[in-house]
Every structure is written in C-alpha cells, then in structure tokens.
Amino acid sequence: MKKNIGTINSMVRITGGLTLLAYSIAKMAKEKPSGSQLFVSMMGAQKVAEGIVHYCPLIDAAGLENTKIAK
C-alpha cells in the first residue's frame, strides 16, 4: 500500500479518531449502546487506522493523490 496522506493529515486523523472513540465509548458506558453510537465508534476506529498507515481508500478511489503532501 502506497502512502497517500501526509504526516500532518495523519496526525489530525488519529487525533480526531481517538476523540470520536472516546466520546462514543463514554456515551455507551452511560446508556445502552445504540446504532448511532456504534457507527460513530467504527468511524473513529477507521480514522485512527487511516492515520496509522498513512492511507485513505477514499482519496485513492477519487484519484486525489498528491505526492508533495504524502511525503
């Protein structure tokens, strides 16, 4: 897999993903888990994974790869 997001973008994705995970887990700890909370936690986990591997499948599918940014 080739990197298609840069380091700053990666760090933003990890931070945002961990924020979404923490929010959804806190909500699920207080209340019975709903479908929307599970969806938010899955999206947060996806963003963390994208940040760790420096690869976004949507950017790849859209053909928006920018080699200057992905260094």
Residue pairs with C-beta under 8 A, 6 or more apart in sequence:
1 53
1 55
2 55
3 54
3 55
3 70
4 54
4 55
4 56
4 59
4 60
4 65
4 70
5 13
5 50
5 51
5 54
5 55
5 56
5 59
5 69
5 70
6 54
6 69
6 70
6 71
7 54
7 71
9 51
9 69
10 50
10 51
10 52
10 54
11 51
12 51
13 47
13 48
13 50
13 51
13 56
14 47
14 48
14 51
14 52
16 44
16 47
17 43
17 44
17 45
17 46
17 47
17 48
17 49
17 50
17 51
18 44
18 48
19 44
20 40
20 41
20 43
20 44
20 47
21 41
21 44
21 45
21 48
23 40
23 44
24 37
24 38
24 40
24 41
24 44
25 41
27 37
28 37
28 38
28 41
31 37
50 56
54 70
59 65
